[in-house]
Structure formats: C-alpha cells, structure tokens
Amino acid sequence: MTRDLPRTNFHSSQLIRCLAELDLLEGAEPARDFADKLGQWMHFTDAIALSSVLESGMPKLPSQSTVPREATSVRLTAEVERTRAFMISSITKSCAGGNTPIKLPLVEPEVSYAPYRQFYDAHQRDIELSVEPLRVNLRDALAKASPRLRKLAELDVVMERFLREREAKLLARVPLLLQKHFVAQYAAHQAQVSASGQPDTPAAWMHPGGWLARFCQTLQTLLLASAELRLQPCEGLLEAINQKETP
C-alpha cells in the first residue's frame, strides 16, 4: 500500500515541523506577513513580469482542448499520484538499504557525513527531475482548459521563476542542519559507549535502535517532507483543474 506524503499548508510545512522537532531551527526567520516577505524576495524585473500577467485581460480567443475536461482531470490526477508514489518508493526503499539506483552508504568504521550528504543530494536531484515535467504538463493542461486557467498557468511560470532562487537557498540549508544532527547523534553514541566500558561495534549501528539507524530514519523523514514541499505547486495546479469554474 502506498504511503501518503504528509499534507501541509504554507505556514506549517512538514519539513519545518521535522526540523523544529530536531531542535535545528534556532536561527529561523521570525514569522512575517506573506506579502511582506514576497516583496523582499522579488527583484524589480520579477515585479514587472508579475504585474504584466496580473493586469493583462482575459484572452479573447480561448484555445480550449478538444479533450473533455473530466478526462484531462482523471489523467493528470493519475500522473500526480504516480509521481508521488515513485518518490515515496524511491526514498523509503533506498533509506532501508534496498537495491535501488540511489544506494544508502555502507557502514564504515571511519564515520563521515559526506556519503550521506551525497545520498541526500542525489535524492533531491531525483525529486526535481520528477516534479519539473509534471508541473509543465499541468500548466499545459491549464492553458488549454479555459482563458481563466490559462492566465493561472502564466502566473505560475512567473512565480516559479522568481521564487526558484529563494527556494534553492532555503532548501540548501537542510543538509547542513542534517549534518549537525549527524554529529550530535554520533557524539551521544560515543559517550554512551564510553560510559558502558564496552567496545564499539559498527556492525550494530544499523540495528533497530542503533544511532545510525535512527539517523537514517530522520534522513528519510526529511527527504519525504522535501518531496511533499516540491509537489505542492503541482497539487495546487491540479486542484485548479479539478474545480468547476463559475461563469
């Protein structure tokens, strides 16, 4: 049975909640009004492009698709769910040490975060390659559905363009925070081993309850939350397609 990605809203994403639970957000920005934040992120040229889309009138010649709206909705809903299922399967199987293209690093006596950072980055590239074409397909469907939805597709293009840099900078902080957690988990493990007077056994690190097994579970949770965050714009476009337009 396919595990659902956690649902979120703008103000309380699963990714933020996970990082907060790990006590890794002491440097987080204070909450402010969304419009205020948006204005600070936007470059002058972005503001012009956004204004152009918002102020333009509805197209006079609707280029509606010959495919019924209901059929398009069913097809795109299935496409979104396939993408969701693929990302969940890829992340959970590889984090469990399965035979997947992105492989979990082998346990080595010489402890290093670097292989896990590479593992995390590889999954981020995989998520991006999965979500980008899906978002393009959804926009194309919006553009063909009606003049009003075509305008929404144009707006999404502009929004993605000027938010991409900001999103990339924020998401790039996650593996750095994860490194902090990795170091803390290993330090706590070393302290526990030292207090017990028993020799350390790297082979047991991935056993249930082992420090590295717990870290890999955290790694999986953050990757799933990141995938959910990247999928949100697609879900918004799909919801627009599924809604009945009022005259």
Disulfide bonds with the S-S distance in Angstrom:
none
